[in-house]
Amino acid sequence: MKWGVDMSTNAVKVVLPEDTSLTAFYRDMSDPERRTFWACATGWALDGMDFMIYPLVIGTIIALWKVEPGMAGLAGTATLLASAVGGWLAGYVCDRVGRVSDHHHLVFGLFLSLRLCPRF
């Protein structure tokens, strides 16, 4: 218990952790927790990577495809807004129907959309 009230003296007793360094949480993890930590960190980094490539190639896209700078900026803005709305919507749906069920519907929808696309 980190907080406790001693009823005899009405004093609040605070117990501080022994190790307050920045990496203390990592040292206290078990092997499965560390694997989970690195899986989440890698997924988070790869999720952001797809958008971070866009600013690197925007100059080339503008020059080669003759895109107006305003439209190129709008594409970046639309990407971030759609990502935010999609995250909020997916979180809402997952809270209502459950994450596993939502994932199954997502995979089925992806499969269906790929089957309905014309093949080139």
N, C-alpha and C positions, 0 to 999 in steps of 0.2 A: 504494500500500500504506500503510495507516494505522499498522500495527504492523510492526515489523521488528527483527530481532536482528542486530547487527553482530558477526560471529563473531570478529573480531580483538580486540574489547574486551569482548564479552559484555554490551554495553549495549543497552537497549531504546530505540528511537527512536520517539517519538510525533509524528505530524504532525497539527496541529490545523487545522480548516477556517478559511478566511480570514474568512468572514462568518458570524457566529453569531447574527444577529438573528432575531426570531420569523418574519419574512416572507422569509427568505433562500431557503427551499425554493421559494416561489412565483416568485420572480424567476428562478430557474434552470430553470423549466419551459418546454417548447416550447408552441406554440399547441394542438396536439392534447392535450397533457397538461393544460393549463389548462381546456379544454373538458370533459375527463373529470373533472377535479377538481370543477368547478361542477355537472356532471350528478350526480355522487355526492352532493355537499353538498345539492343541491335534493331529490333522492330521499330522503335521510336526514331532511331537515326535513319533507317531506310525509308520510313514514311515521310520524313522531311526532305530526304535527298531528291525525290522526284520534282518537288517544287523548286528546290535550290538550283537545279540544273537550268531551269527556265531563265533566270537572270543572266546566266553565263552565255546563253545562246541567243538572247534577245536581239543583240546588235546584228548578228548574222542573219537572223530571220527577217529583220527590218530591211537589210540590204538585199538579200537574195530574193525575197518574195514581194518586195516593194510594199510592205505593210507600213501604214502611218504609225508614228510613235504613240499617238493617243490610243489607237486601237490595240497596239501591243501592250500598253499599260492596262487597258481595260480587260484584256485577256488574263493578265496576272491578278487583277482585282477580282474578276469573276471566279477565278480558280480558288482564291482564298475564301471568298464568301460562300461558294458552293461547298467547300470543305467544312466550314463552320456549320452551315445549315444541315449538311449530311450527318455530321457528328451529333448534333443536337437531336435530329430526327431519329437516328439509329439508337441513341441512348434512351429516348422516350419509348420507342418500340420494344427495345430489349427489357426495359423495366416493366412493360405491360404483358408481353408474351413470353419472356424468358430468352436468355442469350442463345441457348442451344437451338430452340425452335426458330429464332430469328436467323441464325446462321444457316440452318437447313433451307429456309425459304430463300435466303440470299444465293446460296449455291444453286438451287433449282432455277431461280430467275436468271442467273448468269448462264446456266446450261441452255435454258429455253431461248434466251436472246442470241446466243451463239448459233443455235440450230436454225433460227429464223433468218439469220443474215445470209445474203447471197454469197456464194463461193466464187472467188476470182481465180 
